[in-house]
Amino acid sequence: MSADHVLDPLPLTGERTLPGIARENYWFRRHEAAYRALLPHCRGARVLDAGCGEGYGAALLASVAELVVAADLDAPTAAHVGRSYPAVGVVQAELTRLPVATSSVDVVANLQVIEHLWDQQAFLAECRRVLRPGGLLLLTTPNRLTFSPNGTTNPFHTRELDPTELAELLTDAGLVVDRLAGLHHGPALRERERRRGGSLIDEQIRLAVEQRDWPADLIDEVSAVRAEDFVIADTEQTSSLDLLAVGRRP
């Protein structure tokens, strides 16, 4: 999947990440890295991408899955996915009331979505319902400990989670936590930050808050980020940027 593959761009909302936009590239590649890491779980599977957003992730999963259905509450978003990614089936749906039969899917993917939901427990109960026995929930979410270290959460988020809270949420929903890992900057990104003398994330956020133009060298740095520049490790979850969990329905 290429970041340049955009047939009908959605409007920027300040939260939704889109492909093909230079200043969004860091966040897009960070999300893409998680999708790619989870691809092996979707090979030959029947997958529901719950909260699909723009659809690029569902399209990536469709490259290895038997079937991918993408669900999103927003009607224009669902219509965009249907037009732009013909390999993906699309439904408009509330994630706490999935229009999917009980025990009918092998995998539910939910990447960078659960932090937006008002009723996270109800959503996870739906995931358990639609998964077949042994089916997997693949979930990523920002790590509250690093994303909102001072307690000031993103206004688009209802509840952010730390590693312990995420594991407890999955366990309370009747899922077995097969994996809890963290996404980090890899060596190339850490070297770029060392050369710049500070955090690439903080610099982007500061300029956005100050409503200042980006310097050309920052645009070049962000545009050059690749999915391969991120690593996912089963250790050091507390210091990770995003959390990645694999939950299994018994």
Phi, psi and omega in degrees: 000132180254144176295344180275354183276083179228112183273326188208082190300140172277157176290147174290137181250350188095349180229314182291131180269135183236147174280160172080012180239119189305315185283348175265357193297322179302311184290321177300311182293326177296318176291318181299323180300320179292316177303315182294323180295332183266356181307318182302331179288344186257358184296120180071013187259163170265115192241137169249118175266100187270110186087058192284340183061222186299333176106353183296325179290318177299321178295323178294317178298324180295342179290344180234342185277160172290320184205138173232127171247128180255133180240135175210145182286329186281120185297313178299325178294313179299319179296319178300315181298317180298323179284322191270335186229083186295343179281355185248130170281149186227138170226143171270124188202149167283131188288345175270001176218073185288131180277057186227140182293152178299137176056040187249352182235153178275328186218135164249124175257134181215088188252120179058045183232319190300332179292347179269348191271137178286326182239082183293324180295318180295322178296315181293327175297322176294320177300315180297322181295314187279340178286140172288159173305129184089353179290162189242140166258121178254118191225136169230153180200151177299141176283114183304328185293332180249333181284321180228064188294339182258011177085001179263103185277160174301133182297343177278350186258140177267321177206119175266157189233147169261175185303317181295317180296320179294315179299318180294322180297317179292317180296317179297334179277003178086020179255148175267129180276104179280331181207139171225113186229177180227145176264134183227164167292136175277182185303320183295318179291320178297324178292319177300318180292323177298316180294324181280342179080025179175178185287130176294325178294310183300323181294318178296316181294318181299315181293325177293315180296319181279355181054044179254152176292149177280140171293153184300325182291329177289319177301317179297317180297313183292320180295335184273352182294138179239160176302327181291350180280357178248148178235150178241125185231146179277357177246167177058042178298325185296334181262004184285163176280312177235152174262143178233125181232145170241112179252143184239133173283123181299000000 
